[in-house]
Amino acid sequence: MSILSLKDVSYTYKSRYQTVQAVKNASYSFQQGKVYAIVGKSGSGKTTVLSLLAGLDLPSDGQVVYNGTPTGKMDRDKYRREDVAVIYQAYNLFPLLTALENVMYPLELKGVKAKEARAKAAEMIESVGLTEEVFKRYPAMLSGGEQQRIAIARALAAQPKVILADEPTGNLDTENGANIVNILKSLAHEKNCCVIIVTHDLAIAEQADVVLRMQDGEMATA
Amino acid sequence: MSILKAVPRSLLRRGVRSLVVLAVSLVIALFLNMYGNAISQHEQTLDELHASIEVTGYIISLDGNTQGLDIEEQTIKGLEESGFIREGIYTRKIWGMVGPWQELAGTQLSNKIYNSPRLIGANSITTFALPPEIMDGYDESLFASAEKVCLVSEDSLGLYGLAIGDELQYTAVSDWRNVRHSSVSLKIVGTYESPFRPAAIYCPLDVVTALYRELDLPVLTDSASFILQNTQELNQFRELLENLNFINQQAGSGSDYKQLSFIISDRLLKNATASVQSYIDFTTALYPVIYLLCAGIGFVVSYLLIRIRKPEFAIMRSLGTSKVLTFLIFFSEQGVLCLLGAALGIFLTLATTQHISAQQFVTVIGYVVFYLVGASIAILAMNRVNVMQILTAKE
């Protein structure tokens, strides 16, 4: 069953010198329990689609619909707190929070009490293959692979149904990259999440259940 | 997410960057206080000069006379109630004759009065050019009383066969045509030297005022001079003088020689206060510029410090932190640091100078407000950034 869908979505923005149509009439329905890969060249509109799916922006035309409700008609802050999580190539952890505090953040935002949030965060960190040793370390004290695992743990903490990942292995070596992809796959196949990965790495795309190709703002099944 | 938890954590871990806000606010608060102190000290000096330098004034007619002015009672009352008069020195004269009333009329009466001494009421001994000789038991303060005593010239004593301590009867006369008269008995308590014949008889002002009332005459004052107070606001006093129909001689606005002018002798005060006043004027005029400069620094510092935290802001937004909560967290951080710095500045000022005026306090609070306005604008501007663009920037 479709959990998230794009319905004739177009997105246009004005740069200094021209009007750019980043996404053109994109339509697609994403389902739970599957891994999707969106591939395409740089500037093809992949990240824009991700931004629209995350509710960080609204389409110029068409609708992004989550569980039957268009993102334009919902509390998008709540949507990002509870239903969707984004993982980035640059990890984007809070530099002044420890690994444990980073994972606790979305839980505290949801109003979970500190003690419970701490226990849940610890569980999440351990679930991505890290040990208690990293709990009190700041992001700068962690390797790239460890930072990305913490970012995934943070994404999982609020138990979202949709996980969006923007080039999640872009800054990692092959081994760490493969581990991250395996974690994402297990989230889809074992935890029934809808995982959408934006990548230009065809090796990752090959591991996805569905590959979507973006070219000049248009989306098509590969 | 508790602001009470998030804000202190961020402030403590931000280290040097937190100290920047604190230090800037501290330095600016100290500077504003020192600047305000310098102005206050000069204002105090100015007040002391105004208190110690006597400014006098007197009423003069347009033809240059300081006596025979016939100043109306209402004018004197207006001056005394103005709040600018510390002391008024007045004389009030009345015509009449020495001795009991004599049934005379027409030219005989006018000649009699013309050749008789006038009775002059005064409220200060400073009326005399040379100090009079006063009998034991009396002193200079007799003029401030309503006692029926008088001073006569040495010549008059001989002329009327009187001696010090005798009673002198004086009969005051209203006018030539509708004659009314009233007598008063005055004890001679002293003499003075006078080149005039007949020389006037001097008594306390209130004695003459009482005769005016008994004869149903308008109480007119012959001469008036003053010691002024509230000399910081002499311009206000000058405006009041215009309302009391005094003529500005310098402006040459008078045409009737009977019109009166009020001369203020404040040259000494002006010379003494000129440099202090110009310092105060200059620093006060510069104050808004200094203040805006400090506020501008606060504004820029807060704006720049917040702008460099765009990535943090973007992460918060992408995780679903509302714009309101994001604003409150950033704003509270800046507010706490700025207030802490300003409070430290006020504390250090108090510790060193033992004093801080309400104006200085308000100025520092004003700076804090400007700083927070800068912070607010920076935070609101961040709300317009493309979160995804920041978060997907490739390393």
Boltz contact constraints between the chains, C-beta under 6 A:
constraints:
  - contact:
      token1: [A, 47]
      token2: [B, 392]
      max_distance: 6.0
  - contact:
      token1: [A, 51]
      token2: [B, 388]
      max_distance: 6.0
  - contact:
      token1: [A, 56]
      token2: [B, 387]
      max_distance: 6.0
  - contact:
      token1: [A, 56]
      token2: [B, 388]
      max_distance: 6.0
  - contact:
      token1: [A, 77]
      token2: [B, 320]
      max_distance: 6.0
  - contact:
      token1: [A, 77]
      token2: [B, 322]
      max_distance: 6.0
  - contact:
      token1: [A, 80]
      token2: [B, 320]
      max_distance: 6.0
  - contact:
      token1: [A, 81]
      token2: [B, 320]
      max_distance: 6.0
  - contact:
      token1: [A, 86]
      token2: [B, 318]
      max_distance: 6.0
  - contact:
      token1: [A, 88]
      token2: [B, 391]
      max_distance: 6.0
  - contact:
      token1: [A, 90]
      token2: [B, 395]
      max_distance: 6.0
  - contact:
      token1: [A, 92]
      token2: [B, 315]
      max_distance: 6.0
  - contact:
      token1: [A, 92]
      token2: [B, 391]
      max_distance: 6.0
  - contact:
      token1: [A, 96]
      token2: [B, 13]
      max_distance: 6.0
  - contact:
      token1: [A, 106]
      token2: [B, 319]
      max_distance: 6.0
  - contact:
      token1: [A, 108]
      token2: [B, 1]
      max_distance: 6.0
  - contact:
      token1: [A, 109]
      token2: [B, 1]
      max_distance: 6.0
  - contact:
      token1: [A, 166]
      token2: [B, 392]
      max_distance: 6.0
